[in-house]
Amino acid sequence: MAKYRHSKIKRQHHVLEALEDGLAQIAALDIVDGIIPGMIKPKSGGSTGFSFQYRTPSGLKLIGRSGGAAQEVFVITQNPDAVIQFLVASGLIEGPPS
């Protein structure tokens, strides 16, 4: 599959449909430079949404879950704390990460 960007979201891999709206909300932030969704892997459970994993040198890593599948999501930003605050305030993740 060819790599391309649709707005700030890189499209090398498919994106779980249930995560599209959340990714669009994150991409709309001025402080976000890009979003790179990773490969989709099957997982048990049926929860849907994002969870914070850790900060990276270029931003932060989230895990998106939807109906038995999980997808890594890398958010490229120079202000990861502000992105995390937005994610919590908008209800995309629960509570502040440690």
Secondary structure as GFF3:
##gff-version 3
##sequence-region A 1 98
A	DSSP	beta_strand	5	6	.	.	.	ID=ss1
A	DSSP	beta_strand	9	10	.	.	.	ID=ss2
A	DSSP	three_ten_helix	17	19	.	.	.	ID=ss3
A	DSSP	alpha_helix	20	27	.	.	.	ID=ss4
A	DSSP	beta_strand	32	42	.	.	.	ID=ss5
A	DSSP	beta_strand	49	56	.	.	.	ID=ss6
A	DSSP	beta_strand	59	66	.	.	.	ID=ss7
A	DSSP	beta_strand	69	77	.	.	.	ID=ss8
A	DSSP	alpha_helix	80	89	.	.	.	ID=ss9
###
